[in-house]
Amino acid sequence: MEEIIETGIAIIGAGPAGSTCALHLAEKGIKCILIDKAIFPRDKICGDAISGNAVYELEKLGASFPGLFTNFEEKIATSGIKFVAPSGKSLYLKMKKIREGFTHAGYVSERIHYDQFLLEQVKKDSLIKVMEGIQIHEVVEASNHIQLKSKDGKLIIKAEMVVGADGAHSAIAKLTGRTDIDKQHYSGGLRQYWENVTGFDEGNPIELHFYKNTLPGYFWIFPMNGNKANVGIGLKSDVISRKKINLKQLLESIIREHPSVSPRFAKAKPLEEPKGFGLPLGSKKIPLSGNRFILLGDAASLIDPFTGEGIGNAMISGRMAANHIDLCLKEKKYDVIFNAQYDQAIYKKLGDELNISQRLQKMLNRPWLFNWIVKKANKNQHLHSFIEDMLDDPNQRKQITKPSFYYKLIFNPKT
């Protein structure tokens, strides 16, 4: 027998985007239902890096969150990012901006633990009803609600407003008419957990290795708690198809054969087989809303095209979605025209940063340029500090995509 639930707000997906949205709604006194197909804790294939943007969004969740996160044990602090150029030369960039109440600017945590940490805070709030193990299979627009039906047919939810935070293969995103993957704005990736990987630098920076056979993507090694490492590779889907690249073979060959990597794995042991995942990149402006629905995180294709980082942008979209829903309820408007304000707000906040990252990604097709910048930055403290500042300031990041930046670097390198 079918169970029918009527609600004001239904959030589909209980990852960082959905959980963040639910918590901000509750802070505004707005009830919601948070639904996920999985039963937590559950694994989510990811690089597991919690960037400065994500830390900022944790701070925005409330005064208690810095302390809660400090006491959260399933994480490791990281002091910065180590870029390895195609030439083999590396550039270490320190993350300088540490938020009040936090010990470091960034962290790494397995998503099975980080997402569970957020959901535990969600479950403490009486205004949020969490429903796990329910996969939404059918989404139908009606005149005054959206109807959601579970895959087993036992549950129907009628919601005045639906939030799609259900990932790269979002059922809610199909309401925009999006069905096919655009390979030019999508990345394929593999993740594999290892133990006993050696050679991490002091401060445990995350490592991005830009080798010629991985461009315009990269091979990564991220240090983790408990003598573990997140190891993986990501590459644009259109490149994978065009060059007929076997990502698993490429990952294994780097680990076994690359002269700067293989010695670090001499006594290491894989903890799993490589696991694949897709990354919808924020390199293309797409509709993020419609009648009675809005999209967040991966469902909204908000992953950084250059770094592949998505947790921070997912949480930003969760907070901004809650603000927009608050307006919808106050104005009693849920239509496509009113919800377009959400699209505008997201792209005003993140659009420039995503565009800059896309341009940086395209620069990876010129490995000689990457090599040259790394070489210069290692010799020029002014340039090194300038690039470090880019980690916290998107406006600073914009400069590296301009020809004038290189002109000054060649003819007046101290400016």
HELIX and SHEET records of a PDB file:
HELIX    1   1 PRO A   16  GLU A   27  1                                  12    
HELIX    2   2 GLY A   52  LYS A   60  1                                   9    
HELIX    3   3 PHE A   65  ASN A   71  1                                   7    
HELIX    4   4 ARG A  111  LYS A  123  1                                  13    
HELIX    5   5 ALA A  173  THR A  176  5                                   4    
HELIX    6   6 LYS A  183  HIS A  185  5                                   3    
HELIX    7   7 LYS A  212  THR A  214  5                                   3    
HELIX    8   8 SER A  237  LYS A  243  1                                   7    
HELIX    9   9 LEU A  247  GLU A  257  1                                  11    
HELIX   10  10 SER A  262  PHE A  265  5                                   4    
HELIX   11  11 GLY A  297  ALA A  300  5                                   4    
HELIX   12  12 ILE A  311  GLU A  331  1                                  21    
HELIX   13  13 VAL A  336  MET A  363  1                                  28    
HELIX   14  14 PRO A  367  LYS A  379  1                                  13    
HELIX   15  15 GLN A  381  MET A  390  1                                  10    
HELIX   16  16 PRO A  394  GLN A  399  1                                   6    
HELIX   17  17 PRO A  403  PHE A  411  1                                   9    
SHEET    1   A 6 ILE A 128  GLU A 132  0                                        
SHEET    2   A 6 CYS A  32  ASP A  36  1                                        
SHEET    3   A 6 GLU A   3  ILE A  12  1                                        
SHEET    4   A 6 LEU A 155  GLY A 164  1                                        
SHEET    5   A 6 ILE A 146  SER A 150 -1                                        
SHEET    6   A 6 ILE A 136  GLU A 141 -1                                        
SHEET    1   B 6 ILE A 128  GLU A 132  0                                        
SHEET    2   B 6 CYS A  32  ASP A  36  1                                        
SHEET    3   B 6 GLU A   3  ILE A  12  1                                        
SHEET    4   B 6 LEU A 155  GLY A 164  1                                        
SHEET    5   B 6 PHE A 293  LEU A 295  1                                        
SHEET    6   B 6 SER A 289  GLY A 290 -1                                        
SHEET    1   C 3 ALA A  49  ILE A  50  0                                        
SHEET    2   C 3 GLY A 106  VAL A 108 -1                                        
SHEET    3   C 3 ILE A  76  THR A  78 -1                                        
SHEET    1   D 7 SER A  90  LYS A  94  0                                        
SHEET    2   D 7 GLY A  80  VAL A  84 -1                                        
SHEET    3   D 7 ILE A 206  HIS A 209  1                                        
SHEET    4   D 7 TYR A 218  MET A 224 -1                                        
SHEET    5   D 7 LYS A 228  LYS A 236 -1                                        
SHEET    6   D 7 TYR A 186  GLU A 195 -1                                        
SHEET    7   D 7 LYS A 269  PRO A 270 -1                                        
SHEET    1   E 7 SER A  90  LYS A  94  0                                        
SHEET    2   E 7 GLY A  80  VAL A  84 -1                                        
SHEET    3   E 7 ILE A 206  HIS A 209  1                                        
SHEET    4   E 7 TYR A 218  MET A 224 -1                                        
SHEET    5   E 7 LYS A 228  LYS A 236 -1                                        
SHEET    6   E 7 TYR A 186  GLU A 195 -1                                        
SHEET    7   E 7 LYS A 275  PRO A 280 -1                                        
END                                                                             
